[in-house]
Amino acid sequence: MDPSLQPRPVDEQLIDLLRKRDGRLTTVVLNDGRQLQVLDIAWGYDWQDTHAHVTTNCSPGAPGMSLDFFFTHEVASVVDDQGSVLYQR
């Protein structure tokens, strides 16, 4: 696989926001209305993907927090623990 054929990610700003909120409660609202409570993320890109796949609350995780999985193209908004919208698609 030629790395030059891998498209550039289009979601770097969203991943950077979630990464910087590591350890702080953040709500990720998906397009289908689900609201995920997030403390930390692990993410990656499969070959030819422009949007990351994200796993929440796994590194290091926290007792009582669910492990969730989504793609960044599914994110409608990101809200901090005070209710301020940090990101809106």
C-alpha positions as CSV (number, residue, x, y, z in Angstrom):
1,M,0.0,0.0,0.0
2,D,1.4,3.3,-1.1
3,P,1.0,5.8,1.8
4,S,0.7,8.7,-0.7
5,L,-2.6,7.2,-1.7
6,Q,-4.1,7.6,1.8
7,P,-6.5,10.6,1.7
8,R,-5.9,13.4,4.3
9,P,-8.3,13.2,7.3
10,V,-11.1,15.8,7.3
11,D,-11.8,15.5,11.0
12,E,-8.5,16.6,12.6
13,Q,-10.2,19.5,14.4
14,L,-12.8,17.3,16.0
15,I,-10.3,14.7,17.1
16,D,-8.0,17.4,18.5
17,L,-10.9,18.8,20.5
18,L,-11.8,15.4,22.0
19,R,-8.2,14.6,22.7
20,K,-7.6,17.9,24.5
21,R,-10.7,17.2,26.7
22,D,-9.0,14.0,28.0
23,G,-10.1,13.4,31.7
24,R,-12.9,15.9,31.6
25,L,-16.5,14.8,31.1
26,T,-17.7,15.5,27.6
27,T,-21.0,14.6,25.9
28,V,-20.8,13.5,22.3
29,V,-24.2,13.7,20.6
30,L,-24.5,11.5,17.5
31,N,-26.7,12.2,14.5
32,D,-29.2,9.5,15.6
33,G,-29.7,11.3,19.0
34,R,-27.5,9.1,21.2
35,Q,-25.6,11.0,23.8
36,L,-22.3,9.4,24.8
37,Q,-20.5,10.4,28.0
38,V,-16.8,10.5,27.2
39,L,-13.7,10.8,29.5
40,D,-11.0,9.7,27.0
41,I,-10.7,8.4,23.5
42,A,-8.6,6.2,21.3
43,W,-8.9,6.7,17.6
44,G,-7.5,5.6,14.3
45,Y,-8.1,5.5,10.5
46,D,-8.5,2.5,8.4
47,W,-7.0,2.5,4.9
48,Q,-8.7,5.1,2.6
49,D,-10.8,6.5,5.5
50,T,-11.1,10.3,5.9
51,H,-13.0,10.0,9.2
52,A,-11.6,8.3,12.3
53,H,-13.2,5.5,14.2
54,V,-13.3,6.4,17.9
55,T,-13.5,4.2,21.0
56,T,-14.4,6.0,24.3
57,N,-13.5,5.4,27.9
58,C,-10.9,2.7,27.2
59,S,-7.6,4.3,28.0
60,P,-7.5,4.4,31.0
61,G,-11.3,4.3,31.3
62,A,-13.2,4.8,34.5
63,P,-15.5,2.6,36.6
64,G,-19.2,3.0,35.5
65,M,-18.3,4.6,32.2
66,S,-19.5,2.7,29.1
67,L,-17.2,1.8,26.3
68,D,-18.6,3.2,23.1
69,F,-17.6,3.2,19.4
70,F,-18.5,5.7,16.7
71,F,-17.1,7.3,13.5
72,T,-16.5,11.1,13.5
73,H,-18.8,11.6,10.6
74,E,-21.6,10.5,13.0
75,V,-21.0,13.4,15.4
76,A,-23.6,16.1,15.5
77,S,-22.2,18.1,18.5
78,V,-19.8,18.0,21.4
79,V,-20.9,19.6,24.7
80,D,-18.8,20.2,27.8
81,D,-19.8,19.4,31.4
82,Q,-21.3,22.9,31.8
83,G,-23.6,22.5,28.8
84,S,-21.6,24.7,26.4
85,V,-21.5,23.5,22.8
86,L,-17.9,23.1,21.8
87,Y,-18.5,21.7,18.3
88,Q,-21.6,21.6,16.1
89,R,-21.7,20.0,12.6
